[in-house]
Amino acid sequence: MLERYPLFTFNEFVRVTGKTPEYSRTYLHRLKKEGLVFQVEKGKYTVFEDPMVFSSYITLPSYISFWTAIRFYNFTEQLPRDIMLASPKPKKNMVFNKKRIRFFKTKHMWGYKKQRYRDFDIFVAEKEKSIIDSLLLRNIPFSEVVKAVQTKDFDAGKLVEYAIKTKNKSLMKRLGYMMEISGIDGRGKLIEHFDRNYILLSWNGKASGKKNKKWRIILNGGV
């Protein structure tokens, strides 16, 4: 019965098993000891060893994004070691089954939807939003974002629309340049939202490089 739930609380356990709260505590302790149930955090449990199944249910709302979503969509061949999620409030990171689950606070809680994974609906950033989120928080290697853009496996119009929605000028400059070198149309709208300041292209690169006047970018590597 518990296999129907990606994550469940003690009260839900009582309801599903039909046992008294007193007996349920003993029963749940026994299941944990036998390795049939795992405690994710205080008051939250699962029967699954794969944190992708339940991680977007640990705190609501939240959704899988960044490097994890980029891998989910096969934008990269790399296998991220962590499960990375976006959340509107700070949330302490945790380790489950030797895999770290990391939460990143963001005010941009849009552009995600339910996706099927192992017979469950999980909350995942849309393809375009996984790129935007990674550019916003800069919490993955810049080269991985470049690879995601170069796949062209997304709606370019939506990608530009989402970039403009963030009102982040640095993000729009980086994205516009990456779209141009990848031969993707529709990037011209981004220029309308620029300022005159130059920014570094790669947040992992050196602090100097040749200037690109069109995109107000300092080409310091990463592409």
N, C-alpha and C positions, 0 to 999 in steps of 0.2 A: 504493500500500500504506500509506503513512504517513497517508493521510486517515482511516484507521480509528482513529487515536489522537489524542485531544485534546491530549495532551502526551507526549513521549517523551524518554528519556535516550539518551546515546551508546551504551550497551550494547544497548539495545533497537533502536537504529538498525542496529547491527552484525548483530543477530539477524534483523531484518526483511529487510535487503538481502542477507544471506548473504555479505557481503564480509569480507575480513580487517580487523582493527582499523586497520592502517596505511593501507590503501586507503580505508577508511571515513572517516578523518579528512580526507583529501584530497577525497573525494566530498562530504562534509558541508560543507566549506568552500566548495566550488564552488556547491552549492545555496543556501547563505546569500548568497553574492556575487550570484547571479542573482535573489535575492528570492523563492525558492521555499520556503525554510525560514527561520524566524525564531528567534533565540535569546531565550528568556524570561529566563533567568538562567543562571548557570554550570552546565553539564551538563544543561540542560533546554531542549527545543526544541518547536516546533509548526509546522504548515503553515497555520494559521488566523490571520487578521488580527483576528478578533473575540475579545477577551479573555474574553467571557462563556463561550465554549466551554471554555476550559481553566483559568480562574482558580481554581476550587475544587479543582484537582489540583496546584497549585504546592506547597502544603504540606498534608499529611494528618495529622489531620483538619482540615478547614475547610469553611465553607459560606457562600454568598452570603446577605447579610441587609441590615438597615437600609434605607437609601433605595433601594438597588438592588433588593432584594426587593419593597419596596413598589411600585416601578414595574413589576416583573415581573408582579405580580398586578393591575396597573392600578388601584391604590388612589389614584394621583395622575396628573395629566397632565404633571407636570414630568419632564424628562429629566436625571437626575443625571449629572454630568460624570465621576464616579469609579465604579469597581467596588469595592464595600465588602463585606468578608468578616469573619466571626467565626472566631477561632482560639484554641486553649488556650495558645499560647506566643507571645511577641513575634516579629514578623516584619517585616523592613524593607519599607517601601512601594517600589513600582517604577512605572516608566512604560513602557507598551507601546503602540506605534502611536498616540502622543499622548494616550493615556488612562491615568490614574493608577489603579493597583491598590493598595488600602489594606487593611491587616489590623488588626483590633481584638481585643486580648486579652480573653477572657472565660472565666469558670469554668463558665458555663452552656452547656455543649456538648450540648444536647439540643433536640428540637423541630425537626429538619430532616430532609429526605428527598431522594431522587433525583427530578428533574423532567426531562422531555424538552425539549431545546433544540437545534434544528438537527441532529436525528438523533443527539444524544448525551445521555447521562445526566449531569446536573450536580447538585451538591449545593446545595440552596436551603432557607432557613428555611421552615417552614410559614407559612401566612398569619398565624396567631395569634402565632407566635414572632417574625415580622418586626416586629410592633408592640411586643411585649415587649422585644426586643433594643434597639429604638430608644429606648424609655422607660428602659431600664437604663443605656445608655451616653450617651444624650442628645447624640448626635453628628450629628443632623440638625435642621432647623428644627422647633420644636414644632408649628407649624401643619400640617406634613406628617403628623405622627402623628394630629392631630385629623381631618384629611381621611380618613385610612385607617380610623379608627374609625367615622366617619360613613357610610362605604359600607355597613356592616353585612354585608359579604360575607365572613363567617367564622363559625365556631362560637363563639358567645358563652360557652357553658359551658366550652369548652376555653381560651378567652382568660382567663377568671377563674381557672381551675385553674392555668394557667401563671403568672399573676401571683402567686398565692399561693405557688407553688413557689419563686419567687425569694426570698421572705421580705423583699422590699424594700418597706417601709411607704410611702415616698414614691411609688413606682411605683403601688402599689395605690390611694392617694388620688387621684392624677391620673387613673388609668384609671377609677375609679369615677365621678368627676365627669363625665368625657367620655362614659361610657356613659349616664349619667343624662340629660344634655342631648341625647343622640342617640336617646333613647327605647329603649334596649336593656335587656332584662330580665336577671336573674341576677346583678346587681352587688352585691346585699345581702350576700353572703358575704364580700365584701372588708372590710366595716366591722368584722367580728370580729377582724381582725388589725391594727387601727389602734393608734396611741398618741395622746396628747393634743396633740402638737406640730402647729403650723401650718407648711405649706410653700408656696412660691410655685408657682402653677399652671404658668406658662411659664418655662422656663430662658432664654428669649430676651427676656422682658419686663422691665418696671421692677420696682423692689424693694418696691413697696407696692401696696395695693389693698383692696377690700372683702373681708371674711372670710366664708367659707361654713362654718358650724359643723358641718354634717352630714359633710362630707368633709374638714374641717380643712385647707381650701385658702384661700390668699390669691389672689383673682382679679386678676391683674396683666396680663391681656391674653392673646392667643394663641388665643382661641375666639370 
